[in-house]
Amino acid sequence: MMTRSEALFEAAQRVLPGGVNSPVRACRAVGTYPRFLERGLGSHVWDADGREYIDLICSWGPLILGHCNADVEHAVQEAVKKGLSFGAPTAIEVEMAELVCRMTGVEMVRMVNSGTEAVMSALRLARGATGRSKIIKFAGCYHGHSDSMLVKAGSGALTGGAPDSAGVPAEIAGDTLTAAYNDLQSVRSLFEANPGKVAAVIVEPVAANMGVVPPEPGFLEGLRALCDEFDSLLIFDEVITGFRLAPGGAQSYYGVQADLVTYGKIIGGGMPVGAYGGSRKLMELVAPLGPVYQAGTLSGNPVAMAAGLTQLQILSSTPEIYTELERRGAMLQQGLRDALSGIPAQVNRVGSILTVFFTEQPVTGYAQAKSSDLEQFKHWYLGLLQRGVYAAPSQFEAMFLSAAHTDAEIEQIIQAAREII
Ligand SMILES: *Cc1c(COP(=O)(O)O)cnc(C)c1O
């Protein structure tokens, strides 16, 4: 008999491309149908057929406190009573901006509605500030779906980009140069081949969209130095790492300061929020103060701000959360390493994000990530799902732990891993 999720997916495919509003959710890489989710609580979710899972996606990162945190929920309910949107300044936007600045060290911030929008706007600002047009990104790093970021350049690390998606004009992709993650020489070569043309280097300080790949010691510091040497701006895309590795994100975790930083995911507490920020000098170039235009009808939406602000307040006032996330992350990493010791596998982790790659080689960049055995991953994913563990249906994503995950649940995940292999 067909499950309710299968029936919903069939209906969905008639009216939504691929049955989904974002492609990975369609589960095509793992050869199954998506489980339609109905509700979540803490570290658990329930699907449309009433099956319960330990949630290792947590909405792809935003829910660092777990589902339905009581304080977040309450703040949203109170905000809803006062009106959903005004398109005018509201007090909560000031409180939110003050807290984001205090936690991250940026001097000014602009709220937008998604990580994609934050990156797109930060790139425009970098180009406006420098009067240059080229951007260096890294193969395997994801920065949302704006035209210029849908480029990873394939094998030729030193060539101008070719688009990854139909519909991206070659002229736009040509301004995106692609370097290799954890390879400073590839960045230097691009700078040297494009003198005076590079507006910014954008990087995920911990790559988490080719699976989790930590920066090697010196890599982020080296990027900082190269950007200074060539008068370019350094942009940290902290849409995942922001407020996850530490209250101050990767900048404080690694002690490297970027010129512009983008946020998303956690900053909205589960609501659609993104943000970009930096020094006062740079941010004052943004409209209405400066010549870099950027706007948004729903930007700073009071209901979204209520969710984000409340979650950030909890994170900033409860630093133990990060110690606990680190401890549980390490516990899961070690448990998975032991469970998978009989097969070629790498368990990469930084803090509370981790990825299991099925390969013999240590995964330090995109090339090694791609060497992972995708059939083995499929077996792994389906095995977890069957045992009540809801993980990302793609090799090239992270597992996200939340403050709501318990030691017992981590043991359950490790036990599932032992059974699968
Ligand atoms: C998710 C993500 C984005 C895009 O954010 P959306 O809210 O999905 O538009 C950008 N950069 C990174 C690093 C991300 O993980």
The ligand as an SDF file (V2000), in Angstrom:
LIG
                    3D

 15 15  0  0  0  0  0  0  0  0999 V2000
   22.0370   27.6860    2.7930 C   0  0  0  0  0  0  0  0  0  0  0  0
   23.1930   28.4890    2.3350 C   0  0  0  0  0  0  0  0  0  0  0  0
   23.0410   29.6430    1.5360 C   0  0  0  0  0  0  0  0  0  0  0  0
   21.7280   30.0240    0.9430 C   0  0  0  0  0  0  0  0  0  0  0  0
   20.7690   30.3640    1.8910 O   0  0  0  0  0  0  0  0  0  0  0  0
   19.2150   30.2900    1.4960 P   0  0  0  0  0  0  0  0  0  0  0  0
   18.5230   30.8120    2.7060 O   0  0  0  0  0  0  0  0  0  0  0  0
   18.9300   28.8580    1.1900 O   0  0  0  0  0  0  0  0  0  0  0  0
   19.0260   31.1600    0.3100 O   0  0  0  0  0  0  0  0  0  0  0  0
   24.1500   30.4150    1.2890 C   0  0  0  0  0  0  0  0  0  0  0  0
   25.3590   30.0870    1.7780 N   0  0  0  0  0  0  0  0  0  0  0  0
   25.5490   28.9910    2.5320 C   0  0  0  0  0  0  0  0  0  0  0  0
   26.9010   28.7060    3.0800 C   0  0  0  0  0  0  0  0  0  0  0  0
   24.4790   28.1450    2.8160 C   0  0  0  0  0  0  0  0  0  0  0  0
   24.6820   27.0270    3.5250 O   0  0  0  0  0  0  0  0  0  0  0  0
  1  2  1  0
  2  3  1  0
  2 14  2  0
  3  4  1  0
  3 10  2  0
  4  5  1  0
  5  6  1  0
  6  7  2  0
  6  8  1  0
  6  9  1  0
 10 11  1  0
 11 12  2  0
 12 13  1  0
 12 14  1  0
 14 15  1  0
M  END
$$$$
